Amino acid sequence: MNGEDPRVREAGTYAVDYRDGSVGEVMGCEGGLVQLRPIGGGREWDCPPAAVGDAEPGDVLRAKVQQLNRQVQARPR
């Protein structure tokens, strides 16, 4: 935890945005909001600390597999 708000996770850990179930990597906290980045990269989004929770290993694995599937499907054949 970051010592300020127990709901805000450390940068580099994975968290779930309870608003829509998205899993992301915690990038930091800015303006009282947690910044999450999609697994595999992409545009960060802001999430209120009350809507952030620990990502279970299965949640992270599922998000990584979904990202890999998107990459494979996007490859030219």
N, C-alpha and C positions, 0 to 999 in steps of 0.2 A: 504494500500500500504506500501511498505517497505521504502519509503523515498529516494531511490536511482533511481530506474527506475519505472515509473508509471505502466508499463506493468507487472511487477513482483508482484504476489499476495502474501499475507501473508501465512505463514505456517499454515496448518490446514484448509485452504479454498479449494474450488474446482475450477478447471480451465479446459479449453478445449485446446487441442493441435490442432491448426487449420490445421496442416499438414495432419492429417488423421481423425480428429474429435473425437479422444479419450478423455475421461473425466478422470481426475485423481485428487488426493489430493495433494496439494502443500506441499512438504516436506522441501523445502528450496531452496537456490541458491548457486551453487558451480561453480567457474570458469566462471562466467558470464552466466551460463545456469540455467534454472529453472528445479528443480528435481520434477518429478511427480510420484506418485505411483497409480497403478490401484485401483479402489474402491474394497474393499474386500481384499486388500493385494496383494502382488506379487512383482515382480522386478520393481524397479524404472527405469524411463527413463529420459533422458535429453532433454530439449526443449529450443530453442532460445527464449529470451523474446519477440521478435517481432512476434512469432508464438503462443503466449499464450493469451487467453482471458478468461473473466468471464464465468463460467458455469451457465447456467440458471437452475432454480429448476427442470424443466422438463428433462433437460439433465442428471442431477445428479440422479433423480428418475429412468430414463431409464437405466442408467449404473448399479444402484443397483439391479433393477429387473433382468437384464441380468446376473449379478453375482449370484443372488439367483437361477435362472434357471439352470446355470451351476452346482451349488452345488447339486441341487436336481437330475439332470441327472447323476451326477457322483456317487451317492449313490448306493451301491449294493442292489439288489432287492431280 
